[in-house]
């Protein structure tokens, strides 16, 4: 497995602002925001998948590093014992 570079989700359009936007503008912005949120679902799912894959890869690499550190310590200890004799 390899680290996956996540692709950011698209930005949402300007949200509707109650009391500021006209009714027509508010409705238009609301529709655009809802459509963008629907389109954003697969992007967020892809981000979650990439994050999970990266977590799995990080865990695998940490396990390898722990094993290598233990091997290095065992080698150093064996060298110390040989040197003492």
C-alpha positions in Angstrom: 0.0 0.0 0.0 1.1 3.6 -0.5 0.1 6.9 1.0 -2.7 8.4 -1.0 -2.8 12.2 -1.5 -6.4 13.2 -0.7 -8.1 15.5 -3.2 -9.9 18.3 -1.5 -13.7 18.6 -1.9 -15.0 21.4 -4.0 -15.9 24.6 -2.2 -19.6 25.2 -1.6 -21.2 28.3 -3.2 -22.0 31.3 -1.2 -24.8 30.4 1.3 -28.1 32.1 1.5 -28.3 34.8 4.1 -31.7 35.3 5.8 -32.7 38.9 6.1 -30.0 40.1 3.6 -30.8 38.3 0.4 -33.9 38.9 -1.5 -36.4 36.0 -1.6 -35.4 35.2 -5.2 -31.6 35.4 -4.4 -32.2 33.4 -1.2 -34.0 30.6 -3.1 -31.4 30.6 -5.8 -28.5 30.3 -3.3 -30.4 27.6 -1.4 -30.9 25.5 -4.5 -27.2 25.9 -5.5 -26.0 25.0 -2.0 -28.2 21.9 -1.9 -27.0 20.7 -5.3 -23.4 21.3 -4.3 -23.9 19.4 -1.1 -25.3 16.4 -3.0 -22.3 16.5 -5.4 -20.0 16.8 -2.5 -21.0 13.4 -0.9 -18.8 11.3 -3.1 -15.9 13.7 -2.6 -16.2 13.5 1.1 -16.5 9.7 0.9 -13.3 9.6 -1.2 -11.6 11.8 1.4 -12.6 9.4 4.1 -11.4 6.4 2.1 -8.0 8.1 1.5 -7.7 9.0 5.1 -8.4 5.5 6.2 -6.0 4.0 3.7 -3.3 6.4 4.9 -4.0 5.4 8.5 -3.6 1.7 7.6 -0.3 2.5 5.8 1.0 4.5 8.7 0.1 1.7 11.1 2.0 -0.8 8.8 5.0 1.4 8.7 5.0 1.9 12.4 4.9 -1.8 13.0 7.8 -2.3 10.6 9.7 0.5 12.5 9.0 -1.2 15.8 10.3 -4.5 14.5 13.4 -2.9 13.1 14.1 -1.1 16.4 13.8 -4.4 18.3 16.2 -6.1 15.8 18.7 -3.2 16.2 18.5 -3.4 20.0 19.0 -7.2 19.9 22.0 -6.7 17.6 23.5 -4.1 19.8 23.0 -6.3 22.9 24.6 -9.2 21.1 27.6 -7.0 20.1 28.0 -5.9 23.8 28.0 -9.5 24.9 30.6 -10.5 22.3 32.7 -7.5 23.3 32.6 -8.4 26.9 33.9 -11.9 26.3 
